[in-house]
Amino acid sequence: MELIQNNATEILILLFLIVTFLQSGVDKVTDWNGNLSFIKDHFKNSPFKNLVPLLLGIILVIEIIAGAFMFVGIFNIITTGSKELALLGVQLSALTLIFLLIGQRLAKDYAGAMTLAVYFLITVFGMFLLNK
């Protein structure tokens, strides 16, 4: 119980990111065609227009792996205090957000890019806490 209390902020950030990235990944798996159609339309005027299926697949894989590392990371924090897997998951989350930011900027969706900043700040704060 002491490990949970001493790492409550880290665990809450991890839960937030798990919900964010695993839900996004599961949504891509369960509605691949809908997501692909939306993203193709979103990027129709960007340099990525012909790479959308590949890039969407890459984002999907990273989101699922990040979510899995963070999920196992919470278990490790609670049982042993080890933060390495949680940190790796949060780092993959940050990388995913950078990829998404690049896409939003190239698609000239500046409002969408701006909303990613909130997620990125939470992610970087999680990295900071897990590194101490």
C-alpha positions in Angstrom: 0.0 0.0 0.0 2.9 2.3 0.7 4.2 2.0 -2.9 0.8 3.1 -4.2 0.6 6.1 -1.8 4.2 7.1 -2.6 3.6 6.8 -6.4 0.0 8.0 -6.6 0.7 10.8 -9.0 2.7 8.6 -11.4 0.0 5.9 -11.3 -2.8 8.4 -12.1 -0.8 9.8 -15.0 -0.2 6.3 -16.2 -3.9 5.4 -16.0 -4.7 8.6 -17.9 -2.3 7.7 -20.7 -3.4 4.1 -20.7 -7.0 5.1 -21.3 -5.9 7.6 -23.9 -3.6 5.3 -26.0 -5.2 1.9 -25.5 -8.6 3.4 -26.3 -7.2 5.0 -29.4 -5.5 1.7 -30.4 -8.6 -0.4 -29.8 -10.7 2.1 -31.8 -8.3 1.8 -34.7 -8.4 -2.0 -34.6 -12.2 -2.2 -34.3 -12.9 0.5 -36.9 -9.9 0.5 -39.1 -11.8 1.5 -42.3 -13.6 4.4 -40.6 -10.4 5.7 -39.1 -8.5 5.2 -42.4 -11.2 7.0 -44.3 -11.2 10.0 -41.9 -7.4 10.2 -41.8 -7.1 9.9 -45.6 -9.5 12.8 -46.0 -7.7 14.8 -43.2 -4.3 14.4 -45.0 -5.5 14.6 -48.6 -3.5 17.8 -49.2 -0.4 16.8 -47.2 2.9 15.2 -48.2 1.7 12.0 -46.3 -1.5 11.5 -48.4 -0.1 8.3 -50.1 1.3 6.9 -46.8 -1.7 7.1 -44.6 -2.4 3.3 -44.2 1.3 2.7 -43.3 1.5 5.6 -40.9 -1.8 4.8 -39.3 -0.5 1.2 -38.7 2.7 2.5 -37.2 0.8 4.8 -34.8 -1.5 1.9 -33.9 1.4 -0.5 -33.0 3.2 2.2 -30.9 0.0 3.1 -29.1 -0.7 -0.6 -28.2 2.9 -1.2 -27.1 3.0 2.0 -25.1 -0.3 1.1 -23.3 0.9 -2.4 -22.6 4.2 -1.2 -21.1 2.4 1.4 -18.9 -0.2 -1.2 -17.8 2.6 -3.6 -16.8 4.5 -0.7 -15.4 1.7 0.1 -12.9 1.8 -3.5 -11.7 5.6 -3.2 -11.3 5.3 0.1 -9.4 2.7 -1.4 -7.1 4.5 -4.7 -6.4 8.2 -3.8 -6.6 8.5 0.0 -7.0 10.2 -0.5 -10.4 9.4 2.2 -12.8 11.4 1.2 -15.9 8.6 -0.3 -18.0 6.2 2.5 -17.1 8.8 5.0 -18.2 9.3 3.2 -21.5 5.6 3.3 -22.1 5.4 7.0 -21.3 8.4 7.7 -23.6 6.6 5.8 -26.4 3.5 7.9 -25.7 5.6 11.0 -26.1 7.1 9.8 -29.4 3.6 9.0 -30.6 2.4 12.5 -29.7 5.4 14.0 -31.6 4.4 11.9 -34.7 0.8 13.0 -34.4 1.9 16.7 -34.0 4.0 16.4 -37.2 1.0 15.1 -39.0 -1.3 17.7 -37.7 1.1 20.5 -38.6 1.6 19.2 -42.2 -2.1 18.8 -42.6 -2.4 22.5 -41.5 -4.7 21.4 -38.7 -3.4 23.9 -36.2 -6.3 23.6 -33.7 -5.7 19.8 -33.7 -2.0 20.3 -33.2 -2.7 22.7 -30.3 -4.9 20.1 -28.5 -2.0 17.6 -28.6 0.0 20.0 -26.4 -2.1 19.2 -23.4 -1.5 15.5 -23.8 2.2 16.2 -24.3 2.5 18.2 -21.2 1.0 15.5 -19.1 3.2 12.9 -20.8 6.4 14.9 -20.2 5.4 15.5 -16.5 4.9 11.7 -16.2 8.4 11.2 -17.7 9.8 13.7 -15.2 8.2 11.9 -12.2 9.1 8.4 -13.3 12.8 9.5 -13.8 13.2 10.8 -10.3 
